[in-house]
Amino acid sequence: MPPTAPLANTGWLALETARLLDFGRNFPHPLGGATWLRTDGTPDLDAPVQTWITARMAHVYSLAELLGVPGAGPLANAALAGLTGLLHDRQHGGWYPSVAADGVPAAGKSCYDHAFVVLAASSATLARRPGAHALLIEAIDTLIQRFWEPGHGMFADQWDTGWQQLDDYRGLNANMHAVEAMLAAYDATGRPECLNRALIITERAVGLGRQHRWRLPEHFDAQWNPLPDYHRDRPDDPFKPFGATVGHALEWSRLVLHVEAALGTAAPEWLLPAAKALFAQAVEDGWAVDGAPGFVYTTDWDGTPVVRTRMHWVAAEAIAAAAALHSRTGDTTYADRYDTWSEYVREHLIDLDHGSWWHELDTSNRPAASTWSGKPDIYHALNATLIPRAPLAPGLAAACANGAVR
């Protein structure tokens, strides 16, 4: 890849990294793991301790430890303690989705949660957190042994608690985060099968994109046949909304580039065109399509907006994807997009009074809470402040560890 000129408008990123990390410091729960944070950053101790939030906080504070942020190491340890303690199913293995304030775990085992445990343990391993490597090996083995479906080249989505009944639903969201997790695990362990699985899943996702005009189906049956009407009656579901999810296409476009960079000279030629196509369709369908700045959450299969509220994570992924494509291609169009969306985030999403980013805005870019309440974690926003300052490979934790984050 030819070297490209760095993005010019990056001065705000390091400041925002520090501000986000300061906001999240109150996450540790007395029972272990991470609390759900309210709008002002105070912990909601009545809310369940969620595995995905706990894992994300372990990831971000491991990155902070690698960046030399004072006090970050103990915070990473606190999140990891939740993954090795409260949230870990000692009887059946794996991780509960959540544990209520009264100590009762929720039923089931989710690929989405387990992928985030792999990500957290990978980052923590590179940050040399106590017990992280053992957690990583267990998490990788559990994810692959329990969820991987070799005949489909994808991960299944949901088991019951005791690993007896596999649900018929299959989902692309969990597989997207599994690609992120497999890349991180490859950085932390050097195990080639992790990188290989990331490529296999990516190839399947890109194939689905080609078949559906780069609007990715999210929901499938047990044989991986698309379910285009899934959750039509629940279009604003926070994890499984109806239709095409604009932010996921942006996130996939970036992950495709990370896979390409990790593979180096062995990378297939179709990866870069796929990243460009996913990005272009998401921007066409999602950005400022209703007369106001911001990305809509979802669209129908012809690109018509369905849920028009603006989610912070979509803007975060847009910034990261634009930066990644600029890094890969040197095309100033992507730098211009990065500038536009950075300005949008600073004007509308960053909450200078209470900290962090508003997690949801209405169609007039005012704070809203129809889908998300509070500001439960800082994962997407923090990644968006680091990815534009990092190489495409290795991943963020390894880049932080070797001083490659500018």
HUGI-V669401 format. One record per residue. N is the residue number from 1. RES is the residue in three letters. SS is DSSP state (a for helix, b for strand, c for the rest). BURIAL is b if it has 9 or more other ideal C-beta (glycine too) atoms within 8 Angstrom, else e. D_CENTER is the distance of its C-alpha to the mean C-alpha in whole Angstrom. Layout:
BEGIN
n = (N | N)
res = (RES | RES)
ss = (SS | SS)
burial = (BURIAL | BURIAL)
d_center = (D_CENTER | D_CENTER)
END
This chain:
BEGIN
n = (1 | 2 | 3 | 4 | 5 | 6 | 7 | 8 | 9 | 10 | 11 | 12 | 13 | 14 | 15 | 16 | 17 | 18 | 19 | 20 | 21 | 22 | 23 | 24 | 25 | 26 | 27 | 28 | 29 | 30 | 31 | 32 | 33 | 34 | 35 | 36 | 37 | 38 | 39 | 40 | 41 | 42 | 43 | 44 | 45 | 46 | 47 | 48 | 49 | 50 | 51 | 52 | 53 | 54 | 55 | 56 | 57 | 58 | 59 | 60 | 61 | 62 | 63 | 64 | 65 | 66 | 67 | 68 | 69 | 70 | 71 | 72 | 73 | 74 | 75 | 76 | 77 | 78 | 79 | 80 | 81 | 82 | 83 | 84 | 85 | 86 | 87 | 88 | 89 | 90 | 91 | 92 | 93 | 94 | 95 | 96 | 97 | 98 | 99 | 100 | 101 | 102 | 103 | 104 | 105 | 106 | 107 | 108 | 109 | 110 | 111 | 112 | 113 | 114 | 115 | 116 | 117 | 118 | 119 | 120 | 121 | 122 | 123 | 124 | 125 | 126 | 127 | 128 | 129 | 130 | 131 | 132 | 133 | 134 | 135 | 136 | 137 | 138 | 139 | 140 | 141 | 142 | 143 | 144 | 145 | 146 | 147 | 148 | 149 | 150 | 151 | 152 | 153 | 154 | 155 | 156 | 157 | 158 | 159 | 160 | 161 | 162 | 163 | 164 | 165 | 166 | 167 | 168 | 169 | 170 | 171 | 172 | 173 | 174 | 175 | 176 | 177 | 178 | 179 | 180 | 181 | 182 | 183 | 184 | 185 | 186 | 187 | 188 | 189 | 190 | 191 | 192 | 193 | 194 | 195 | 196 | 197 | 198 | 199 | 200 | 201 | 202 | 203 | 204 | 205 | 206 | 207 | 208 | 209 | 210 | 211 | 212 | 213 | 214 | 215 | 216 | 217 | 218 | 219 | 220 | 221 | 222 | 223 | 224 | 225 | 226 | 227 | 228 | 229 | 230 | 231 | 232 | 233 | 234 | 235 | 236 | 237 | 238 | 239 | 240 | 241 | 242 | 243 | 244 | 245 | 246 | 247 | 248 | 249 | 250 | 251 | 252 | 253 | 254 | 255 | 256 | 257 | 258 | 259 | 260 | 261 | 262 | 263 | 264 | 265 | 266 | 267 | 268 | 269 | 270 | 271 | 272 | 273 | 274 | 275 | 276 | 277 | 278 | 279 | 280 | 281 | 282 | 283 | 284 | 285 | 286 | 287 | 288 | 289 | 290 | 291 | 292 | 293 | 294 | 295 | 296 | 297 | 298 | 299 | 300 | 301 | 302 | 303 | 304 | 305 | 306 | 307 | 308 | 309 | 310 | 311 | 312 | 313 | 314 | 315 | 316 | 317 | 318 | 319 | 320 | 321 | 322 | 323 | 324 | 325 | 326 | 327 | 328 | 329 | 330 | 331 | 332 | 333 | 334 | 335 | 336 | 337 | 338 | 339 | 340 | 341 | 342 | 343 | 344 | 345 | 346 | 347 | 348 | 349 | 350 | 351 | 352 | 353 | 354 | 355 | 356 | 357 | 358 | 359 | 360 | 361 | 362 | 363 | 364 | 365 | 366 | 367 | 368 | 369 | 370 | 371 | 372 | 373 | 374 | 375 | 376 | 377 | 378 | 379 | 380 | 381 | 382 | 383 | 384 | 385 | 386 | 387 | 388 | 389 | 390 | 391 | 392 | 393 | 394 | 395 | 396 | 397 | 398 | 399 | 400 | 401 | 402 | 403 | 404 | 405 | 406)
res = (MET | PRO | PRO | THR | ALA | PRO | LEU | ALA | ASN | THR | GLY | TRP | LEU | ALA | LEU | GLU | THR | ALA | ARG | LEU | LEU | ASP | PHE | GLY | ARG | ASN | PHE | PRO | HIS | PRO | LEU | GLY | GLY | ALA | THR | TRP | LEU | ARG | THR | ASP | GLY | THR | PRO | ASP | LEU | ASP | ALA | PRO | VAL | GLN | THR | TRP | ILE | THR | ALA | ARG | MET | ALA | HIS | VAL | TYR | SER | LEU | ALA | GLU | LEU | LEU | GLY | VAL | PRO | GLY | ALA | GLY | PRO | LEU | ALA | ASN | ALA | ALA | LEU | ALA | GLY | LEU | THR | GLY | LEU | LEU | HIS | ASP | ARG | GLN | HIS | GLY | GLY | TRP | TYR | PRO | SER | VAL | ALA | ALA | ASP | GLY | VAL | PRO | ALA | ALA | GLY | LYS | SER | CYS | TYR | ASP | HIS | ALA | PHE | VAL | VAL | LEU | ALA | ALA | SER | SER | ALA | THR | LEU | ALA | ARG | ARG | PRO | GLY | ALA | HIS | ALA | LEU | LEU | ILE | GLU | ALA | ILE | ASP | THR | LEU | ILE | GLN | ARG | PHE | TRP | GLU | PRO | GLY | HIS | GLY | MET | PHE | ALA | ASP | GLN | TRP | ASP | THR | GLY | TRP | GLN | GLN | LEU | ASP | ASP | TYR | ARG | GLY | LEU | ASN | ALA | ASN | MET | HIS | ALA | VAL | GLU | ALA | MET | LEU | ALA | ALA | TYR | ASP | ALA | THR | GLY | ARG | PRO | GLU | CYS | LEU | ASN | ARG | ALA | LEU | ILE | ILE | THR | GLU | ARG | ALA | VAL | GLY | LEU | GLY | ARG | GLN | HIS | ARG | TRP | ARG | LEU | PRO | GLU | HIS | PHE | ASP | ALA | GLN | TRP | ASN | PRO | LEU | PRO | ASP | TYR | HIS | ARG | ASP | ARG | PRO | ASP | ASP | PRO | PHE | LYS | PRO | PHE | GLY | ALA | THR | VAL | GLY | HIS | ALA | LEU | GLU | TRP | SER | ARG | LEU | VAL | LEU | HIS | VAL | GLU | ALA | ALA | LEU | GLY | THR | ALA | ALA | PRO | GLU | TRP | LEU | LEU | PRO | ALA | ALA | LYS | ALA | LEU | PHE | ALA | GLN | ALA | VAL | GLU | ASP | GLY | TRP | ALA | VAL | ASP | GLY | ALA | PRO | GLY | PHE | VAL | TYR | THR | THR | ASP | TRP | ASP | GLY | THR | PRO | VAL | VAL | ARG | THR | ARG | MET | HIS | TRP | VAL | ALA | ALA | GLU | ALA | ILE | ALA | ALA | ALA | ALA | ALA | LEU | HIS | SER | ARG | THR | GLY | ASP | THR | THR | TYR | ALA | ASP | ARG | TYR | ASP | THR | TRP | SER | GLU | TYR | VAL | ARG | GLU | HIS | LEU | ILE | ASP | LEU | ASP | HIS | GLY | SER | TRP | TRP | HIS | GLU | LEU | ASP | THR | SER | ASN | ARG | PRO | ALA | ALA | SER | THR | TRP | SER | GLY | LYS | PRO | ASP | ILE | TYR | HIS | ALA | LEU | ASN | ALA | THR | LEU | ILE | PRO | ARG | ALA | PRO | LEU | ALA | PRO | GLY | LEU | ALA | ALA | ALA | CYS | ALA | ASN | GLY | ALA | VAL | ARG)
ss = (c | c | c | c | c | c | c | c | c | c | a | a | a | a | a | a | a | a | a | a | a | a | a | a | a | a | c | b | c | c | c | c | c | b | c | b | b | c | c | c | c | c | b | b | c | c | c | c | b | b | a | a | a | a | a | a | a | a | a | a | a | a | a | a | a | a | c | c | c | c | c | a | a | a | a | a | a | a | a | a | a | a | a | a | c | c | c | b | c | c | c | c | c | c | b | c | c | b | b | c | c | c | c | c | b | c | c | c | b | b | a | a | a | a | a | a | a | a | a | a | a | a | a | a | a | a | c | c | c | c | c | a | a | a | a | a | a | a | a | a | a | a | a | a | a | a | a | b | b | c | c | c | c | b | b | c | c | b | b | c | c | c | c | c | c | b | c | c | c | b | b | a | a | a | a | a | a | a | a | a | a | a | a | a | a | a | a | a | a | c | c | a | a | a | a | a | a | a | a | a | a | a | a | a | a | a | a | a | a | a | a | c | c | c | c | c | c | c | b | b | c | c | c | c | c | b | c | c | c | c | c | c | c | c | c | c | c | c | c | c | c | c | c | b | b | a | a | a | a | a | a | a | a | a | a | a | a | a | a | a | a | a | a | a | a | a | c | c | c | a | a | a | a | a | a | a | a | a | a | a | a | a | a | a | a | a | b | c | c | c | c | c | c | c | b | c | c | b | b | c | c | c | c | c | b | b | b | c | c | b | b | a | a | a | a | a | a | a | a | a | a | a | a | a | a | a | a | a | a | c | c | a | a | a | a | a | a | a | a | a | a | a | a | a | a | a | a | a | a | b | c | c | c | c | c | c | b | c | c | b | b | c | c | c | c | c | b | c | c | c | c | c | c | c | c | c | c | c | a | a | a | a | a | a | a | a | a | c | c | c | c | c | c | c | c | a | a | a | a | a | a | c | c | c | c | c)
burial = (e | e | e | b | e | e | b | e | e | b | e | b | b | b | e | b | b | b | b | b | b | e | b | b | e | b | b | b | b | e | b | b | b | b | b | b | b | b | e | e | b | e | b | b | e | e | e | b | b | b | b | b | b | b | b | b | b | b | b | b | b | b | b | b | b | b | b | e | b | e | e | b | b | e | b | b | b | b | b | b | b | b | b | e | b | b | b | b | b | e | e | e | e | b | b | b | b | b | b | b | e | e | e | e | b | b | e | b | b | b | b | b | b | b | b | b | b | b | b | b | b | b | b | b | b | b | b | e | b | e | e | b | e | e | b | b | b | b | b | b | e | b | b | b | e | b | b | b | b | e | e | b | b | b | b | b | b | b | b | b | b | e | b | e | e | e | b | e | b | b | b | b | b | b | b | b | b | b | b | b | b | b | b | b | b | b | b | b | b | e | b | e | e | b | b | e | b | b | b | b | b | b | b | b | b | b | e | b | b | e | e | b | e | b | b | b | b | b | b | b | b | e | e | e | e | e | b | e | e | b | b | e | e | b | b | b | b | e | e | b | b | b | b | b | b | b | b | b | b | b | b | b | b | b | b | b | b | b | b | b | b | b | b | e | e | e | b | e | e | e | b | b | e | b | b | b | b | b | b | b | b | b | b | e | b | b | b | e | e | e | e | e | e | b | b | b | b | b | b | b | b | e | b | e | b | b | b | b | b | b | b | b | b | b | b | b | b | b | b | b | b | b | b | b | b | b | b | b | b | e | e | e | e | b | b | e | b | b | b | e | b | b | e | b | b | b | e | b | b | e | b | e | e | e | b | b | b | b | b | b | b | b | b | e | b | e | e | e | e | e | b | b | e | b | b | b | b | b | b | b | b | b | b | b | b | b | b | b | b | b | e | b | e | b | b | b | b | b | b | b | b | e | e | b | b | e)
d_center = (26 | 28 | 27 | 26 | 27 | 24 | 23 | 25 | 24 | 21 | 24 | 22 | 18 | 20 | 21 | 18 | 17 | 20 | 20 | 16 | 17 | 20 | 19 | 17 | 20 | 21 | 19 | 21 | 22 | 26 | 25 | 22 | 19 | 17 | 18 | 17 | 18 | 20 | 21 | 23 | 21 | 23 | 22 | 23 | 24 | 25 | 22 | 20 | 18 | 15 | 14 | 10 | 11 | 13 | 11 | 9 | 12 | 13 | 11 | 11 | 15 | 16 | 15 | 17 | 20 | 19 | 20 | 23 | 22 | 25 | 24 | 20 | 22 | 23 | 20 | 18 | 21 | 21 | 17 | 18 | 21 | 20 | 18 | 21 | 23 | 23 | 20 | 21 | 24 | 27 | 29 | 27 | 24 | 20 | 18 | 19 | 17 | 18 | 22 | 24 | 26 | 29 | 27 | 27 | 24 | 22 | 23 | 21 | 19 | 15 | 13 | 10 | 11 | 13 | 10 | 8 | 12 | 12 | 10 | 11 | 15 | 14 | 14 | 16 | 19 | 19 | 19 | 22 | 22 | 24 | 23 | 20 | 21 | 23 | 20 | 18 | 21 | 21 | 17 | 17 | 21 | 20 | 17 | 19 | 22 | 21 | 19 | 19 | 22 | 24 | 26 | 23 | 20 | 18 | 16 | 18 | 16 | 18 | 21 | 24 | 24 | 27 | 25 | 28 | 27 | 24 | 23 | 24 | 20 | 18 | 15 | 13 | 9 | 10 | 11 | 8 | 6 | 10 | 10 | 8 | 9 | 13 | 13 | 12 | 15 | 17 | 17 | 18 | 20 | 22 | 22 | 22 | 21 | 18 | 18 | 20 | 17 | 15 | 17 | 19 | 16 | 15 | 19 | 19 | 16 | 18 | 21 | 20 | 19 | 23 | 24 | 23 | 23 | 20 | 19 | 16 | 18 | 15 | 18 | 20 | 23 | 24 | 25 | 22 | 24 | 22 | 23 | 23 | 24 | 22 | 21 | 24 | 25 | 22 | 20 | 18 | 17 | 13 | 12 | 14 | 16 | 19 | 19 | 17 | 13 | 14 | 10 | 9 | 12 | 11 | 8 | 10 | 13 | 11 | 10 | 14 | 15 | 14 | 15 | 18 | 19 | 18 | 21 | 23 | 26 | 26 | 23 | 24 | 25 | 23 | 20 | 20 | 22 | 19 | 17 | 19 | 20 | 17 | 16 | 20 | 20 | 17 | 19 | 22 | 21 | 19 | 20 | 23 | 24 | 26 | 28 | 26 | 23 | 19 | 17 | 18 | 15 | 17 | 20 | 23 | 23 | 26 | 23 | 25 | 22 | 22 | 20 | 21 | 19 | 17 | 13 | 12 | 9 | 10 | 13 | 10 | 9 | 12 | 13 | 11 | 12 | 16 | 16 | 15 | 18 | 20 | 20 | 20 | 23 | 25 | 25 | 26 | 25 | 21 | 22 | 24 | 21 | 19 | 22 | 22 | 18 | 19 | 22 | 20 | 18 | 21 | 23 | 21 | 18 | 19 | 21 | 24 | 26 | 23 | 20 | 17 | 16 | 17 | 14 | 16 | 19 | 22 | 24 | 26 | 23 | 24 | 22 | 21 | 20 | 21 | 17 | 16 | 18 | 18 | 15 | 14 | 11 | 11 | 7 | 6 | 10 | 11 | 9 | 10 | 14 | 13 | 12 | 15 | 18 | 17 | 18 | 16 | 17 | 17 | 13 | 12 | 14 | 17 | 17 | 18 | 20 | 22 | 23 | 21 | 19 | 22)
END
